[in-house]
Every structure is written in C-alpha cells, then in structure tokens.
Amino acid sequence: MRKVPMTIDGAERLRAELNELKTVQRPKITQAIAEAREHGDLKENAEYHAAREQQSFCEGRIKQIEGKLADSEIIDIKAIPATGKVIFGTTVTLYNLDTEQSVTYQIVGEDEADVKNGKISVGSPIARAMMGKSEGDEITVKAPGGDVPYEIEKVEHL
C-alpha cells in the first residue's frame, strides 16, 4: 500500500471535517429521516428520499476521509532540517525568468492543493520540476502554453 504524503495542517483539516460529519451532520440527517418517516408513505415522500440521499453522501465522505487519513504519511516540515533543497512541505519562492515576477508556493498533498492560497500538489508539473532542486537552480516547467523558465529564489521550512 502506498502512503500518501500530507502536511500536519492538511491532516487537521480532514480530522475537523470528519468530526463535523460524525457529530453534527450525521445526527441531523438521522433526525430528518425519522421526521420524514412519520409523514407516512415512503414511496412518495420527497423529504425521506432527500434525507436518505444526504445520508448516503455523508457516509461516503466519512469513509473517504477515514481512508485518506489511514493511508497518509503526515510530514512535519518544521522538524526536518533545512538544507535549501525542495522537498515535500517546503515553501518555495520562484522567479519567473520571462515575466521577471516572483511567486511563492507550498508543496502539499493532493487533497490540500489550493493554488489561490499558494498551495500546490506534490504531483503538479511545477512541483515535480522543483523537487530535489536547490536555491539558485533554474528549472523549466512544461505548461500548456509552452515551457516556462524559473529560478528557485528561496526554500523555506515554514
């Protein structure tokens, strides 16, 4: 079985969602099903069918999160000595050699990726191009619009 890397923050967010689903959503749905059953004929009861569909979605999501947490390898980047090399969890500042602009990304697990907030998946083309490289190295990212050259300005363990 392949372990999936995940940051501490990503694991905490999944645990919080799991707790919310189990302690808040599941009881609400159970209550909604009970109330819908009291209305009589279940074949034509739209509230009952909607609540059962919600229950199915909720239980599926619970299983999905539990599976992700079971298969995860939680990595605390702050506990790893900084070497200037790009590894999972590091925050990397890149300098675009074409546009002369800098951009900063943290390399995170697939479920944690959020480009708007500067978090990119370890499997993304830009992260794969950076992995194992050091500060000062130049990389080329194969993008749909063509190759984009970058220089790694800074690697941080935040």
Backbone bond lengths (Angstrom), bond angles and torsions (degrees), N, CA, C in turn:
res aa  C-N    CA-C-N  psi(-1)  N-CA   C-N-CA  omega(-1)  CA-C   N-CA-C  phi
1 M - - - 1.454 - - 1.531 108.46 -
2 R 1.300 116.01 134.18 1.456 122.88 -177.94 1.526 109.99 -87.71
3 K 1.324 116.03 125.33 1.464 120.72 176.10 1.525 109.34 -78.67
4 V 1.325 116.61 138.95 1.459 122.37 -178.61 1.525 108.41 -103.42
5 P 1.351 117.86 123.95 1.468 118.82 -179.13 1.527 111.41 -69.25
6 M 1.332 115.20 143.90 1.459 121.51 -179.60 1.528 108.06 -150.94
7 T 1.326 116.58 142.42 1.457 119.99 176.36 1.526 109.93 -78.85
8 I 1.309 116.37 164.12 1.467 121.09 177.52 1.528 109.94 -60.33
9 D 1.331 116.62 -42.47 1.465 121.93 -179.89 1.530 111.10 -61.90
10 G 1.323 116.91 -42.24 1.464 121.32 179.40 1.522 111.41 -64.47
11 A 1.321 116.66 -41.41 1.463 120.86 178.69 1.526 110.82 -65.58
12 E 1.323 117.00 -39.95 1.467 120.51 178.43 1.527 111.73 -63.70
13 R 1.343 116.25 -40.19 1.469 119.28 178.21 1.529 111.12 -64.42
14 L 1.335 116.99 -40.22 1.463 119.69 177.91 1.530 111.07 -66.15
15 R 1.332 116.64 -40.90 1.476 119.60 178.18 1.526 111.22 -63.38
16 A 1.332 116.55 -38.65 1.470 120.50 178.77 1.530 110.43 -65.44
17 E 1.334 116.63 -42.47 1.471 119.75 178.33 1.524 110.21 -64.40
18 L 1.328 117.18 -41.46 1.456 121.60 178.74 1.527 110.95 -61.39
19 N 1.320 116.60 -43.65 1.459 121.51 178.03 1.532 110.82 -62.07
20 E 1.326 117.08 -43.56 1.463 122.33 178.42 1.529 110.72 -60.34
21 L 1.318 116.45 -45.09 1.465 120.62 -179.27 1.528 111.25 -64.20
22 K 1.330 116.54 -42.42 1.463 120.11 -175.88 1.527 113.11 -76.59
23 T 1.322 117.11 -38.07 1.466 119.19 -172.76 1.532 114.26 -97.67
24 V 1.335 117.92 -20.84 1.463 120.05 -177.72 1.526 111.66 -115.02
25 Q 1.341 115.99 -56.69 1.461 119.68 -174.26 1.531 113.01 -68.38
26 R 1.333 116.63 -47.09 1.471 120.14 -178.17 1.527 111.88 -57.34
27 P 1.356 119.89 -48.33 1.476 119.47 177.98 1.535 113.09 -63.19
28 K 1.344 117.78 -36.56 1.469 120.88 177.75 1.526 110.61 -61.79
29 I 1.315 115.90 -44.66 1.464 120.79 -178.35 1.529 110.13 -66.64
30 T 1.319 117.16 -41.44 1.459 121.49 177.90 1.526 110.37 -59.61
31 Q 1.322 115.50 -42.18 1.472 120.71 178.49 1.527 110.80 -65.16
32 A 1.326 116.83 -41.31 1.468 120.90 179.79 1.522 110.89 -64.43
33 I 1.334 117.47 -38.10 1.462 121.03 177.66 1.524 110.06 -65.61
34 A 1.320 116.56 -43.59 1.469 120.84 179.47 1.525 111.05 -61.27
35 E 1.337 117.08 -43.20 1.465 120.81 179.12 1.524 111.21 -65.91
36 A 1.322 116.98 -39.77 1.464 120.75 -179.77 1.528 110.91 -67.01
37 R 1.329 117.63 -34.86 1.473 121.14 178.25 1.522 111.18 -64.25
38 E 1.311 116.24 -33.03 1.467 120.47 -179.05 1.523 112.41 -67.37
39 H 1.336 116.73 -17.69 1.468 120.17 -178.59 1.514 113.13 -81.20
40 G 1.319 117.30 -0.30 1.465 119.12 174.07 1.506 114.81 104.74
41 D 1.324 116.29 -136.14 1.464 125.08 -172.24 1.523 111.44 -48.45
42 L 1.335 116.28 117.04 1.462 121.00 -176.16 1.525 113.03 -79.95
43 K 1.330 117.70 -21.30 1.460 120.79 -178.42 1.525 112.16 -63.56
44 E 1.308 116.91 -37.84 1.466 121.18 -176.60 1.529 112.23 -111.79
45 N 1.317 116.80 22.69 1.458 121.65 -176.57 1.539 109.26 -99.36
46 A 1.320 115.80 99.97 1.469 121.11 -176.67 1.528 111.86 -63.75
47 E 1.333 117.76 -37.40 1.463 120.93 179.87 1.520 110.63 -63.13
48 Y 1.326 116.09 -40.53 1.463 120.48 179.55 1.525 110.57 -63.31
49 H 1.328 116.07 -47.99 1.470 119.81 -178.64 1.529 111.46 -64.57
50 A 1.322 117.21 -38.05 1.470 120.76 177.84 1.528 110.47 -65.20
51 A 1.329 116.82 -42.36 1.467 120.71 179.69 1.528 111.01 -66.33
52 R 1.337 117.24 -38.90 1.464 120.41 178.03 1.534 110.63 -65.69
53 E 1.334 116.64 -37.37 1.459 120.43 177.73 1.527 110.10 -65.64
54 Q 1.326 116.45 -42.48 1.469 121.42 176.72 1.527 110.36 -60.70
55 Q 1.324 115.91 -41.99 1.462 120.93 179.72 1.526 110.35 -62.06
56 S 1.310 116.57 -42.79 1.455 121.39 179.39 1.532 110.57 -61.76
57 F 1.320 116.42 -45.17 1.460 120.84 178.60 1.526 110.68 -62.47
58 C 1.316 116.95 -45.86 1.470 122.26 -178.39 1.529 110.80 -61.36
59 E 1.324 117.27 -47.15 1.468 120.71 -179.36 1.527 111.13 -65.28
60 G 1.332 116.63 -36.96 1.464 120.40 177.30 1.516 111.50 -64.12
61 R 1.323 115.95 -42.60 1.465 120.32 179.58 1.531 110.93 -66.51
62 I 1.327 117.45 -38.43 1.464 121.30 177.64 1.529 109.69 -60.39
63 K 1.333 116.76 -47.49 1.469 120.74 178.80 1.527 111.33 -61.95
64 Q 1.334 116.55 -40.06 1.457 121.55 -179.62 1.536 110.54 -62.84
65 I 1.325 116.84 -47.57 1.469 120.99 -179.28 1.526 110.63 -65.13
66 E 1.337 117.06 -44.02 1.464 119.70 178.96 1.525 110.92 -60.33
67 G 1.332 116.85 -39.03 1.458 120.95 178.03 1.516 111.98 -65.55
68 K 1.333 116.56 -42.70 1.470 120.53 179.46 1.520 110.63 -63.73
69 L 1.327 116.89 -42.66 1.464 119.83 -180.00 1.533 111.02 -67.41
70 A 1.329 117.10 -36.23 1.463 120.55 179.29 1.526 111.37 -68.06
71 D 1.331 117.17 -34.86 1.463 121.86 -177.70 1.522 113.23 -91.16
72 S 1.325 117.52 2.53 1.462 119.44 -173.75 1.523 112.27 -89.77
73 E 1.311 113.59 151.90 1.458 121.73 170.75 1.522 104.47 -116.36
74 I 1.321 116.00 106.88 1.460 120.65 -175.09 1.521 108.79 -82.63
75 I 1.327 115.05 123.51 1.459 121.77 -175.19 1.524 109.91 -113.29
76 D 1.329 115.99 124.79 1.463 122.23 176.35 1.526 107.13 -98.36
77 I 1.327 115.99 100.60 1.467 120.86 -175.32 1.526 111.87 -64.03
78 K 1.335 117.17 -27.63 1.469 119.95 -179.58 1.534 111.70 -69.15
79 A 1.325 117.07 -22.05 1.468 121.14 -179.24 1.527 112.03 -85.10
80 I 1.332 116.87 -9.51 1.465 120.93 -179.46 1.527 108.51 -95.27
81 P 1.333 118.13 128.53 1.469 120.08 -179.57 1.535 111.54 -60.36
82 A 1.316 116.05 135.41 1.465 121.25 179.76 1.521 109.82 -73.15
83 T 1.331 115.08 126.35 1.467 120.58 -179.87 1.519 111.32 -118.86
84 G 1.331 116.77 -5.21 1.460 120.22 -176.34 1.519 112.28 87.45
85 K 1.336 116.82 -2.83 1.467 121.38 177.64 1.523 109.59 -90.79
86 V 1.331 115.58 147.31 1.460 121.85 177.69 1.520 108.45 -82.16
87 I 1.347 115.93 119.23 1.460 122.76 175.58 1.518 108.08 -134.23
88 F 1.324 116.24 174.15 1.458 120.47 178.86 1.522 110.27 -56.02
89 G 1.323 116.63 132.96 1.465 122.03 176.74 1.512 114.91 94.25
90 T 1.326 117.80 -16.48 1.464 118.93 -179.24 1.521 110.55 -72.12
91 T 1.317 114.87 155.19 1.461 122.45 174.46 1.522 106.22 -104.86
92 V 1.329 115.67 122.23 1.460 121.64 -171.33 1.526 110.01 -118.79
93 T 1.340 115.79 130.87 1.460 121.10 173.77 1.515 107.17 -101.38
94 L 1.341 114.54 122.89 1.460 121.79 -179.36 1.520 110.12 -110.24
95 Y 1.326 115.74 144.79 1.461 121.73 176.19 1.526 106.94 -111.56
96 N 1.339 115.99 117.30 1.461 121.21 179.49 1.523 108.08 -75.78
97 L 1.310 116.93 116.11 1.466 121.26 -175.73 1.532 112.76 -71.29
98 D 1.339 118.22 -20.41 1.464 121.68 177.99 1.524 111.56 -82.97
99 T 1.335 116.45 -50.59 1.471 120.80 -175.31 1.524 112.74 -91.46
100 E 1.339 117.25 -10.88 1.463 123.73 -178.08 1.534 112.33 58.73
101 Q 1.339 115.81 37.58 1.463 121.70 177.28 1.524 109.14 -120.78
102 S 1.336 114.71 149.77 1.465 119.96 177.97 1.520 110.02 -101.24
103 V 1.314 114.74 149.66 1.461 121.73 176.74 1.523 107.32 -142.08
104 T 1.342 116.45 145.86 1.458 121.20 -177.80 1.522 109.92 -120.68
105 Y 1.339 115.56 132.06 1.460 121.80 178.72 1.514 110.23 -132.90
106 Q 1.334 115.41 147.59 1.460 120.80 168.64 1.525 106.53 -105.75
107 I 1.321 116.86 135.31 1.454 121.49 179.53 1.528 108.15 -88.73
108 V 1.333 115.83 117.57 1.469 122.02 -174.58 1.533 110.14 -128.74
109 G 1.333 115.94 178.40 1.458 121.53 177.44 1.517 111.61 -69.80
110 E 1.311 115.82 164.41 1.457 121.27 -175.93 1.529 112.88 -58.46
111 D 1.331 117.43 -38.60 1.465 120.90 -177.92 1.525 112.99 -75.72
112 E 1.318 117.06 -15.22 1.463 121.32 -176.73 1.520 112.91 -96.03
113 A 1.324 117.46 -12.70 1.465 121.77 -173.45 1.529 111.47 -56.26
114 D 1.326 115.31 134.28 1.462 123.45 178.44 1.528 106.78 -156.89
115 V 1.316 115.66 89.99 1.467 121.45 -172.81 1.528 111.47 -58.87
116 K 1.335 117.47 -37.11 1.470 120.34 -179.55 1.526 111.75 -60.42
117 N 1.339 115.89 -29.65 1.462 120.75 179.13 1.519 112.56 -101.41
118 G 1.334 117.17 16.10 1.454 121.43 174.53 1.510 115.18 76.17
119 K 1.343 117.45 24.26 1.466 120.74 179.33 1.521 108.06 -117.17
120 I 1.346 115.71 119.94 1.458 119.61 -179.58 1.526 110.03 -116.04
121 S 1.314 114.93 148.97 1.461 122.14 -179.20 1.523 110.98 -68.03
122 V 1.317 115.03 143.50 1.459 121.39 177.89 1.530 110.45 -60.95
123 G 1.324 117.71 -22.00 1.453 121.82 179.84 1.516 114.80 -91.80
124 S 1.332 117.32 -1.55 1.469 120.41 -178.57 1.528 110.19 -71.61
125 P 1.339 117.04 154.50 1.468 119.70 -179.18 1.532 113.48 -57.06
126 I 1.322 117.30 -39.38 1.465 119.69 -178.08 1.535 110.85 -69.07
127 A 1.342 116.82 -39.59 1.468 119.88 178.87 1.527 110.67 -67.89
128 R 1.326 116.60 -40.95 1.475 119.33 179.00 1.524 110.97 -62.90
129 A 1.341 116.60 -36.42 1.471 119.91 179.23 1.526 111.20 -68.04
130 M 1.331 117.71 -29.72 1.469 121.75 -177.10 1.524 113.95 -85.18
131 M 1.332 117.85 -30.08 1.460 121.74 -171.73 1.531 112.00 -54.37
132 G 1.329 114.14 129.35 1.454 120.77 177.79 1.522 114.64 84.18
133 K 1.319 117.30 -8.58 1.467 120.83 179.54 1.528 109.03 -84.38
134 S 1.328 116.00 167.71 1.470 121.58 -177.28 1.515 111.15 -121.54
135 E 1.336 115.19 169.03 1.464 120.73 175.90 1.527 108.85 -55.99
136 G 1.335 116.60 136.11 1.454 121.93 179.79 1.520 113.85 93.03
137 D 1.336 117.71 -16.92 1.465 120.85 178.83 1.526 110.59 -71.65
138 E 1.322 115.54 148.76 1.461 120.96 173.95 1.521 108.13 -102.44
139 I 1.339 115.21 138.96 1.460 120.88 178.61 1.522 108.83 -128.29
140 T 1.307 116.02 159.52 1.458 121.62 174.95 1.512 107.53 -123.23
141 V 1.332 115.86 122.96 1.458 121.49 179.93 1.520 108.22 -100.32
142 K 1.324 115.39 126.06 1.455 120.63 178.29 1.527 108.03 -82.79
143 A 1.339 115.81 104.94 1.462 122.45 -179.03 1.525 109.37 -108.60
144 P 1.332 117.57 161.83 1.468 120.03 179.23 1.531 113.00 -56.77
145 G 1.322 117.15 -31.40 1.461 121.35 -179.56 1.519 113.22 -86.80
146 G 1.319 117.59 4.93 1.464 121.51 -178.59 1.517 111.33 121.00
147 D 1.305 116.38 176.82 1.460 121.82 -179.53 1.526 110.67 -73.19
148 V 1.345 115.69 136.10 1.458 121.66 -179.98 1.528 108.82 -119.40
149 P 1.352 117.37 120.16 1.466 119.82 -179.77 1.537 111.85 -86.89
150 Y 1.332 116.19 135.38 1.457 122.84 177.97 1.516 109.23 -130.89
151 E 1.338 114.76 157.31 1.458 120.69 168.98 1.525 106.14 -118.77
152 I 1.328 116.43 136.30 1.462 120.56 178.24 1.525 107.44 -80.51
153 E 1.346 115.57 110.06 1.463 120.77 -177.65 1.526 112.32 -82.21
154 K 1.356 115.47 -45.29 1.466 118.28 -172.99 1.531 109.41 -149.92
155 V 1.318 116.88 141.24 1.452 123.74 175.75 1.521 106.87 -123.26
156 E 1.338 116.30 120.40 1.461 120.67 -176.31 1.529 111.40 -123.37
157 H 1.332 115.42 148.62 1.454 122.57 174.63 1.529 107.46 -104.69
158 L 1.319 116.94 82.49 1.470 121.01 -177.13 1.511 111.76 -97.22
